[in-house]
Amino acid sequence: MVSKSQIKLITSLSQKKYRQQHGLFVVEGLKGISEFLESNFALHSLFALEGFFTEEQPTEVTLAELKKISFLKTPQKALALFEIPEDLNRTEAGFQLILDDVRDPGNLGTLIRLCDWYGIKNLVCSKETVDCFNPKVIQATMGSLTRVNLIYTDLPKYLVEQELPIYAAFMDGESVYKEELPQDAILILGNEANGISDAVAEKIQHKISIPQFGQSTTESLNVAIAGAILVSEFKRC
């Protein structure tokens, strides 16, 4: 059974200020929860329908109770709260993907999965980028957040301290297919509507783009799709 205080706590975690206040975030679904249980993230509480996650001794709930605490239109079989770790600012050498003010949770979640797929350990974000513990981001990552290091920082200051060559996606950049790309580099992707900010653009050494083929009137690619194409080119070289 879920108490009123538990319902209040869980539903409050849809907002960043309460996630920060309580140091907790929500994971829903069997696969996502399993991924976090097998990681270094600490479990706070677990709510599940009868017969699921029995080894973790969850609070058993009914489907009606699960609907009260779920952020999904169709609740899955379990919901868990995990603790937000204090040591988020982890770094490792190698290729880095940087996000300058990416606001859409689905885009961030997809980009985290992209990093996981290509073995990119560092995903560096501007302070304005959507919170990685947003429930929609967590859902979109499908557990990949457990294997990718996210760093939220002041990007202009961060870039000044880096020794790797800095590339960024621009509509008027050089075709990525004609560039000789290094294995270890920094790639920056900008805001969905406004692109890369002026303060960050000043630190960029190489502007690259994905050339358009045909006569399409499409103005631009989705940032997650563009990121997948560009990262693939860096990894292919």
Protein Blocks (a to p, Z undefined) as FASTA:
>chain_A
ZZfklmmmmmmmmpmklmmmnopacdedjklmmmmmmmmbdcfbdcddehiaklnopadd
dfklmmmmpcbfbdcfbdcdddddfklmgcdedjddddehiabfklmmmmmmmmmmnopa
bdcddfkbccfkbmklmmmnnommmmcccddddfklmmmmpmbdcddddfklccfklpcc
dfbdcdddddfklopafklmmmpcbdcddddehjbfbfbdcfklmmmmmmmmmmmZZ
